[in-house]
Amino acid sequence: MTTEVNRYPTVLTIAGSDSGGGAGIQADLKTIAALGAYGTSAITALTAQNTLGVKAIHAVPAEFLEQQLDAVFEDITVDAVKIGMINTIEVAKVVATVLKRYQPAFVVFDPVMVSTSGAKLIQEETVEVLWTELFPIVDLITPNIDEAEILTGRKIRSVEEMKEACEQMLDRGCKSVLLKGGHLIGPVLYDVLAQEQQEVITLQSDYIESKNVHGTGCTLSASIASYRALGYDLQNAVKHARIYIAGAIEAGKNITTGKGSGPLNHSYSPVKMQIRS
């Protein structure tokens, strides 16, 4: 007789720690919990950070990162992986090696390169390693416009140029790209979702006036991973994640946390922890 095993849908976040709590590992775990999944983590770097900006970055040794990842994968069934801050070549290679070893069902990579405050979070030489080691093996990358410009070497000033940049990234080996257009300020915000051998989709939402947008990219990618862990297909995971983000921004727009760009309200509508067998 087969015994049915109940467990939580589980997301592993591989990212940097934000001591201010608004982005990185902290934002990811809040998001995963709010959407009814179980969060595990592996920290790639420590940051001395608050709502005003990043004061210092301390990289976690690559061998210790690998130990964190092995510890999770060897014991816990991981349904989806979110990757955030990868700031050194050694860390990029370790993450790629571990993903190839365990082959999780879904991986989303938010290629964090510049913080909300404008601080550069990645070494120049690491970008090429992302192209060769990580982008070909993840299921979705979620760059914003600034990051897409770094990755493609082109200026992006319109939705049409966003689509062209997505096609360029697909041509270079990405499986799927969600290019976030939040930096093109206007009454309507546009994101572009491009997948291999599928029609490019333009998604739109109303602009919400708020200074509290620290960690928006981290939260979006973590919510996509959470919805995939809960069983949604990619397009619906992206659509539901965008709805969650809009709600979190709206709920947190009039709250003061620190003196700078504050966090979203990740827990504005929490979901009970789900159970799957």
Contacts in CASP RR format, 6 or more apart in sequence:
PFRMAT RR
TARGET T0000
AUTHOR 0000-0000-0000
METHOD contacts of the structure
MODEL  1
MTTEVNRYPTVLTIAGSDSGGGAGIQADLKTIAALGAYGTSAITALTAQN
TLGVKAIHAVPAEFLEQQLDAVFEDITVDAVKIGMINTIEVAKVVATVLK
RYQPAFVVFDPVMVSTSGAKLIQEETVEVLWTELFPIVDLITPNIDEAEI
LTGRKIRSVEEMKEACEQMLDRGCKSVLLKGGHLIGPVLYDVLAQEQQEV
ITLQSDYIESKNVHGTGCTLSASIASYRALGYDLQNAVKHARIYIAGAIE
AGKNITTGKGSGPLNHSYSPVKMQIRS
4 277 0 8 1.000
5 277 0 8 1.000
6 275 0 8 1.000
6 276 0 8 1.000
6 277 0 8 1.000
7 77 0 8 1.000
7 275 0 8 1.000
7 276 0 8 1.000
7 277 0 8 1.000
8 37 0 8 1.000
8 38 0 8 1.000
8 273 0 8 1.000
8 274 0 8 1.000
8 275 0 8 1.000
8 276 0 8 1.000
9 36 0 8 1.000
9 37 0 8 1.000
9 38 0 8 1.000
9 79 0 8 1.000
9 226 0 8 1.000
9 229 0 8 1.000
9 230 0 8 1.000
9 231 0 8 1.000
9 274 0 8 1.000
9 276 0 8 1.000
10 37 0 8 1.000
10 38 0 8 1.000
10 39 0 8 1.000
10 40 0 8 1.000
10 76 0 8 1.000
10 77 0 8 1.000
10 78 0 8 1.000
10 79 0 8 1.000
10 80 0 8 1.000
10 229 0 8 1.000
11 28 0 8 1.000
11 32 0 8 1.000
11 37 0 8 1.000
11 38 0 8 1.000
11 39 0 8 1.000
11 40 0 8 1.000
11 78 0 8 1.000
11 79 0 8 1.000
11 80 0 8 1.000
11 81 0 8 1.000
11 82 0 8 1.000
11 222 0 8 1.000
11 225 0 8 1.000
11 226 0 8 1.000
11 229 0 8 1.000
12 39 0 8 1.000
12 40 0 8 1.000
12 41 0 8 1.000
12 42 0 8 1.000
12 69 0 8 1.000
12 72 0 8 1.000
12 73 0 8 1.000
12 78 0 8 1.000
12 80 0 8 1.000
12 81 0 8 1.000
12 82 0 8 1.000
12 104 0 8 1.000
13 24 0 8 1.000
13 25 0 8 1.000
13 28 0 8 1.000
13 29 0 8 1.000
13 32 0 8 1.000
13 39 0 8 1.000
13 40 0 8 1.000
13 41 0 8 1.000
13 42 0 8 1.000
13 81 0 8 1.000
13 82 0 8 1.000
13 83 0 8 1.000
13 84 0 8 1.000
13 222 0 8 1.000
13 225 0 8 1.000
14 41 0 8 1.000
14 42 0 8 1.000
14 44 0 8 1.000
14 65 0 8 1.000
14 69 0 8 1.000
14 81 0 8 1.000
14 82 0 8 1.000
14 83 0 8 1.000
14 84 0 8 1.000
14 95 0 8 1.000
15 24 0 8 1.000
15 25 0 8 1.000
15 28 0 8 1.000
15 41 0 8 1.000
15 43 0 8 1.000
15 44 0 8 1.000
15 82 0 8 1.000
15 83 0 8 1.000
15 84 0 8 1.000
15 85 0 8 1.000
15 112 0 8 1.000
15 218 0 8 1.000
16 24 0 8 1.000
16 25 0 8 1.000
16 43 0 8 1.000
16 44 0 8 1.000
16 45 0 8 1.000
16 46 0 8 1.000
16 47 0 8 1.000
16 84 0 8 1.000
16 85 0 8 1.000
17 24 0 8 1.000
17 25 0 8 1.000
17 26 0 8 1.000
17 43 0 8 1.000
17 45 0 8 1.000
17 46 0 8 1.000
17 47 0 8 1.000
18 24 0 8 1.000
18 25 0 8 1.000
18 26 0 8 1.000
18 27 0 8 1.000
18 47 0 8 1.000
18 49 0 8 1.000
18 215 0 8 1.000
19 46 0 8 1.000
19 47 0 8 1.000
19 48 0 8 1.000
19 49 0 8 1.000
19 50 0 8 1.000
20 26 0 8 1.000
20 49 0 8 1.000
20 50 0 8 1.000
20 51 0 8 1.000
21 27 0 8 1.000
21 263 0 8 1.000
22 51 0 8 1.000
22 214 0 8 1.000
22 215 0 8 1.000
22 218 0 8 1.000
22 262 0 8 1.000
22 263 0 8 1.000
22 264 0 8 1.000
23 49 0 8 1.000
23 115 0 8 1.000
23 116 0 8 1.000
23 214 0 8 1.000
23 215 0 8 1.000
23 217 0 8 1.000
23 218 0 8 1.000
23 263 0 8 1.000
24 84 0 8 1.000
24 85 0 8 1.000
24 112 0 8 1.000
24 215 0 8 1.000
24 218 0 8 1.000
25 41 0 8 1.000
25 43 0 8 1.000
27 215 0 8 1.000
27 218 0 8 1.000
27 219 0 8 1.000
27 222 0 8 1.000
27 263 0 8 1.000
27 264 0 8 1.000
27 266 0 8 1.000
28 39 0 8 1.000
28 41 0 8 1.000
28 82 0 8 1.000
28 218 0 8 1.000
28 219 0 8 1.000
28 222 0 8 1.000
29 39 0 8 1.000
29 41 0 8 1.000
30 266 0 8 1.000
30 267 0 8 1.000
31 218 0 8 1.000
31 219 0 8 1.000
31 222 0 8 1.000
31 223 0 8 1.000
31 226 0 8 1.000
31 244 0 8 1.000
31 266 0 8 1.000
32 38 0 8 1.000
32 39 0 8 1.000
32 222 0 8 1.000
32 225 0 8 1.000
32 226 0 8 1.000
33 39 0 8 1.000
33 270 0 8 1.000
33 273 0 8 1.000
34 244 0 8 1.000
34 266 0 8 1.000
34 267 0 8 1.000
34 268 0 8 1.000
34 269 0 8 1.000
34 270 0 8 1.000
34 271 0 8 1.000
35 223 0 8 1.000
35 226 0 8 1.000
35 227 0 8 1.000
35 230 0 8 1.000
35 244 0 8 1.000
35 271 0 8 1.000
36 226 0 8 1.000
36 230 0 8 1.000
36 270 0 8 1.000
36 271 0 8 1.000
36 272 0 8 1.000
36 273 0 8 1.000
36 274 0 8 1.000
37 79 0 8 1.000
37 226 0 8 1.000
37 229 0 8 1.000
37 230 0 8 1.000
37 273 0 8 1.000
37 274 0 8 1.000
38 273 0 8 1.000
40 72 0 8 1.000
40 76 0 8 1.000
40 78 0 8 1.000
41 68 0 8 1.000
41 72 0 8 1.000
42 65 0 8 1.000
42 68 0 8 1.000
42 69 0 8 1.000
42 72 0 8 1.000
43 60 0 8 1.000
43 65 0 8 1.000
43 68 0 8 1.000
44 59 0 8 1.000
44 60 0 8 1.000
44 65 0 8 1.000
44 84 0 8 1.000
44 85 0 8 1.000
44 86 0 8 1.000
44 87 0 8 1.000
44 91 0 8 1.000
44 95 0 8 1.000
45 57 0 8 1.000
45 58 0 8 1.000
45 59 0 8 1.000
45 60 0 8 1.000
45 85 0 8 1.000
45 87 0 8 1.000
45 91 0 8 1.000
46 57 0 8 1.000
46 58 0 8 1.000
46 60 0 8 1.000
47 54 0 8 1.000
47 55 0 8 1.000
47 56 0 8 1.000
47 57 0 8 1.000
47 58 0 8 1.000
48 54 0 8 1.000
48 55 0 8 1.000
48 56 0 8 1.000
48 57 0 8 1.000
48 58 0 8 1.000
49 55 0 8 1.000
49 115 0 8 1.000
50 258 0 8 1.000
51 214 0 8 1.000
51 257 0 8 1.000
51 258 0 8 1.000
51 259 0 8 1.000
51 260 0 8 1.000
51 261 0 8 1.000
51 262 0 8 1.000
51 263 0 8 1.000
52 117 0 8 1.000
52 258 0 8 1.000
52 259 0 8 1.000
52 260 0 8 1.000
53 115 0 8 1.000
53 116 0 8 1.000
53 117 0 8 1.000
53 119 0 8 1.000
54 115 0 8 1.000
54 117 0 8 1.000
54 119 0 8 1.000
54 121 0 8 1.000
57 87 0 8 1.000
57 121 0 8 1.000
59 87 0 8 1.000
59 88 0 8 1.000
59 91 0 8 1.000
60 91 0 8 1.000
62 88 0 8 1.000
62 90 0 8 1.000
62 91 0 8 1.000
62 93 0 8 1.000
62 94 0 8 1.000
63 94 0 8 1.000
65 91 0 8 1.000
65 94 0 8 1.000
65 95 0 8 1.000
66 94 0 8 1.000
66 97 0 8 1.000
66 98 0 8 1.000
69 94 0 8 1.000
69 95 0 8 1.000
69 98 0 8 1.000
70 98 0 8 1.000
72 78 0 8 1.000
73 98 0 8 1.000
73 101 0 8 1.000
73 102 0 8 1.000
73 104 0 8 1.000
78 102 0 8 1.000
78 104 0 8 1.000
79 104 0 8 1.000
79 105 0 8 1.000
79 106 0 8 1.000
79 228 0 8 1.000
79 229 0 8 1.000
79 231 0 8 1.000
80 104 0 8 1.000
80 105 0 8 1.000
80 106 0 8 1.000
80 107 0 8 1.000
80 108 0 8 1.000
80 225 0 8 1.000
80 226 0 8 1.000
80 228 0 8 1.000
80 229 0 8 1.000
81 99 0 8 1.000
81 104 0 8 1.000
81 106 0 8 1.000
81 107 0 8 1.000
81 108 0 8 1.000
81 225 0 8 1.000
82 107 0 8 1.000
82 108 0 8 1.000
82 109 0 8 1.000
82 110 0 8 1.000
82 221 0 8 1.000
82 222 0 8 1.000
82 224 0 8 1.000
82 225 0 8 1.000
83 95 0 8 1.000
83 107 0 8 1.000
83 108 0 8 1.000
83 109 0 8 1.000
83 110 0 8 1.000
83 134 0 8 1.000
83 138 0 8 1.000
84 109 0 8 1.000
84 110 0 8 1.000
84 111 0 8 1.000
84 112 0 8 1.000
84 218 0 8 1.000
84 221 0 8 1.000
85 112 0 8 1.000
85 121 0 8 1.000
85 122 0 8 1.000
86 92 0 8 1.000
86 95 0 8 1.000
86 111 0 8 1.000
86 112 0 8 1.000
86 122 0 8 1.000
86 126 0 8 1.000
86 130 0 8 1.000
86 134 0 8 1.000
87 121 0 8 1.000
87 122 0 8 1.000
87 123 0 8 1.000
87 126 0 8 1.000
88 123 0 8 1.000
88 126 0 8 1.000
89 123 0 8 1.000
89 125 0 8 1.000
89 126 0 8 1.000
89 129 0 8 1.000
92 126 0 8 1.000
92 129 0 8 1.000
92 130 0 8 1.000
92 133 0 8 1.000
92 134 0 8 1.000
93 129 0 8 1.000
93 133 0 8 1.000
95 134 0 8 1.000
96 133 0 8 1.000
96 134 0 8 1.000
96 137 0 8 1.000
99 107 0 8 1.000
99 134 0 8 1.000
99 137 0 8 1.000
99 138 0 8 1.000
100 137 0 8 1.000
105 228 0 8 1.000
106 139 0 8 1.000
106 225 0 8 1.000
106 228 0 8 1.000
106 229 0 8 1.000
107 137 0 8 1.000
107 138 0 8 1.000
107 139 0 8 1.000
107 140 0 8 1.000
108 138 0 8 1.000
108 139 0 8 1.000
108 140 0 8 1.000
108 141 0 8 1.000
108 142 0 8 1.000
108 221 0 8 1.000
108 224 0 8 1.000
108 225 0 8 1.000
108 228 0 8 1.000
109 134 0 8 1.000
109 135 0 8 1.000
109 138 0 8 1.000
109 140 0 8 1.000
109 141 0 8 1.000
109 142 0 8 1.000
109 221 0 8 1.000
110 141 0 8 1.000
110 142 0 8 1.000
110 143 0 8 1.000
110 217 0 8 1.000
110 218 0 8 1.000
110 220 0 8 1.000
110 221 0 8 1.000
111 122 0 8 1.000
111 130 0 8 1.000
111 141 0 8 1.000
111 142 0 8 1.000
111 143 0 8 1.000
111 147 0 8 1.000
111 151 0 8 1.000
112 121 0 8 1.000
112 122 0 8 1.000
112 147 0 8 1.000
112 217 0 8 1.000
112 218 0 8 1.000
113 120 0 8 1.000
113 121 0 8 1.000
113 122 0 8 1.000
113 127 0 8 1.000
113 146 0 8 1.000
113 147 0 8 1.000
113 150 0 8 1.000
114 120 0 8 1.000
114 121 0 8 1.000
114 146 0 8 1.000
114 147 0 8 1.000
115 121 0 8 1.000
116 213 0 8 1.000
116 214 0 8 1.000
116 215 0 8 1.000
116 216 0 8 1.000
116 261 0 8 1.000
117 261 0 8 1.000
127 150 0 8 1.000
127 151 0 8 1.000
130 151 0 8 1.000
131 151 0 8 1.000
131 172 0 8 1.000
135 141 0 8 1.000
135 169 0 8 1.000
135 172 0 8 1.000
135 173 0 8 1.000
135 174 0 8 1.000
136 173 0 8 1.000
136 174 0 8 1.000
136 175 0 8 1.000
138 175 0 8 1.000
139 175 0 8 1.000
139 176 0 8 1.000
139 234 0 8 1.000
140 175 0 8 1.000
140 176 0 8 1.000
140 177 0 8 1.000
140 178 0 8 1.000
140 224 0 8 1.000
140 234 0 8 1.000
141 169 0 8 1.000
141 174 0 8 1.000
141 176 0 8 1.000
141 177 0 8 1.000
141 178 0 8 1.000
142 177 0 8 1.000
142 178 0 8 1.000
142 179 0 8 1.000
142 180 0 8 1.000
142 217 0 8 1.000
142 220 0 8 1.000
142 221 0 8 1.000
142 224 0 8 1.000
143 151 0 8 1.000
143 177 0 8 1.000
143 179 0 8 1.000
143 180 0 8 1.000
144 179 0 8 1.000
144 180 0 8 1.000
144 181 0 8 1.000
144 182 0 8 1.000
144 183 0 8 1.000
144 217 0 8 1.000
145 156 0 8 1.000
145 162 0 8 1.000
145 179 0 8 1.000
145 180 0 8 1.000
145 181 0 8 1.000
145 182 0 8 1.000
145 183 0 8 1.000
145 184 0 8 1.000
146 183 0 8 1.000
148 156 0 8 1.000
148 162 0 8 1.000
148 165 0 8 1.000
148 169 0 8 1.000
148 179 0 8 1.000
149 155 0 8 1.000
149 156 0 8 1.000
149 165 0 8 1.000
151 169 0 8 1.000
152 165 0 8 1.000
152 168 0 8 1.000
152 169 0 8 1.000
154 161 0 8 1.000
154 164 0 8 1.000
154 165 0 8 1.000
154 168 0 8 1.000
155 161 0 8 1.000
156 162 0 8 1.000
156 165 0 8 1.000
156 179 0 8 1.000
157 184 0 8 1.000
158 184 0 8 1.000
159 184 0 8 1.000
159 190 0 8 1.000
159 192 0 8 1.000
159 202 0 8 1.000
162 179 0 8 1.000
162 181 0 8 1.000
162 190 0 8 1.000
162 192 0 8 1.000
163 192 0 8 1.000
163 194 0 8 1.000
163 200 0 8 1.000
163 202 0 8 1.000
165 179 0 8 1.000
166 177 0 8 1.000
166 179 0 8 1.000
166 192 0 8 1.000
166 194 0 8 1.000
166 200 0 8 1.000
167 194 0 8 1.000
167 200 0 8 1.000
169 177 0 8 1.000
169 194 0 8 1.000
170 176 0 8 1.000
170 177 0 8 1.000
170 194 0 8 1.000
170 195 0 8 1.000
170 196 0 8 1.000
175 195 0 8 1.000
175 196 0 8 1.000
176 193 0 8 1.000
176 194 0 8 1.000
176 195 0 8 1.000
176 196 0 8 1.000
176 234 0 8 1.000
177 192 0 8 1.000
177 193 0 8 1.000
177 194 0 8 1.000
178 191 0 8 1.000
178 192 0 8 1.000
178 193 0 8 1.000
178 194 0 8 1.000
178 224 0 8 1.000
178 238 0 8 1.000
179 191 0 8 1.000
179 192 0 8 1.000
179 194 0 8 1.000
180 191 0 8 1.000
180 217 0 8 1.000
180 220 0 8 1.000
181 189 0 8 1.000
181 190 0 8 1.000
181 191 0 8 1.000
181 192 0 8 1.000
182 189 0 8 1.000
182 190 0 8 1.000
182 191 0 8 1.000
184 190 0 8 1.000
185 207 0 8 1.000
186 207 0 8 1.000
187 206 0 8 1.000
187 207 0 8 1.000
188 204 0 8 1.000
188 205 0 8 1.000
188 206 0 8 1.000
188 207 0 8 1.000
189 204 0 8 1.000
189 205 0 8 1.000
189 206 0 8 1.000
189 207 0 8 1.000
190 202 0 8 1.000
190 203 0 8 1.000
190 204 0 8 1.000
191 202 0 8 1.000
191 203 0 8 1.000
191 204 0 8 1.000
191 238 0 8 1.000
191 242 0 8 1.000
192 200 0 8 1.000
192 201 0 8 1.000
192 202 0 8 1.000
192 203 0 8 1.000
193 200 0 8 1.000
193 201 0 8 1.000
193 202 0 8 1.000
193 203 0 8 1.000
193 235 0 8 1.000
193 238 0 8 1.000
194 200 0 8 1.000
194 201 0 8 1.000
195 234 0 8 1.000
201 235 0 8 1.000
203 238 0 8 1.000
203 239 0 8 1.000
203 242 0 8 1.000
205 242 0 8 1.000
205 246 0 8 1.000
206 246 0 8 1.000
208 246 0 8 1.000
208 249 0 8 1.000
208 250 0 8 1.000
208 253 0 8 1.000
209 253 0 8 1.000
210 249 0 8 1.000
210 250 0 8 1.000
210 252 0 8 1.000
210 253 0 8 1.000
211 253 0 8 1.000
211 260 0 8 1.000
211 261 0 8 1.000
211 262 0 8 1.000
212 249 0 8 1.000
212 252 0 8 1.000
212 253 0 8 1.000
212 255 0 8 1.000
212 257 0 8 1.000
212 261 0 8 1.000
212 262 0 8 1.000
212 263 0 8 1.000
212 264 0 8 1.000
213 249 0 8 1.000
213 261 0 8 1.000
213 262 0 8 1.000
213 264 0 8 1.000
214 260 0 8 1.000
214 261 0 8 1.000
214 262 0 8 1.000
214 263 0 8 1.000
214 264 0 8 1.000
215 263 0 8 1.000
215 264 0 8 1.000
216 245 0 8 1.000
216 249 0 8 1.000
216 264 0 8 1.000
219 244 0 8 1.000
219 245 0 8 1.000
219 248 0 8 1.000
219 264 0 8 1.000
219 266 0 8 1.000
220 241 0 8 1.000
220 242 0 8 1.000
220 245 0 8 1.000
223 240 0 8 1.000
223 241 0 8 1.000
223 244 0 8 1.000
223 245 0 8 1.000
224 237 0 8 1.000
224 238 0 8 1.000
224 241 0 8 1.000
226 241 0 8 1.000
227 236 0 8 1.000
227 237 0 8 1.000
227 240 0 8 1.000
227 241 0 8 1.000
228 234 0 8 1.000
228 237 0 8 1.000
230 274 0 8 1.000
231 237 0 8 1.000
232 240 0 8 1.000
245 264 0 8 1.000
247 265 0 8 1.000
247 268 0 8 1.000
247 269 0 8 1.000
248 264 0 8 1.000
248 265 0 8 1.000
248 266 0 8 1.000
248 268 0 8 1.000
249 264 0 8 1.000
250 268 0 8 1.000
251 264 0 8 1.000
251 265 0 8 1.000
251 268 0 8 1.000
251 269 0 8 1.000
252 263 0 8 1.000
252 264 0 8 1.000
252 265 0 8 1.000
252 268 0 8 1.000
255 262 0 8 1.000
255 265 0 8 1.000
257 263 0 8 1.000
END
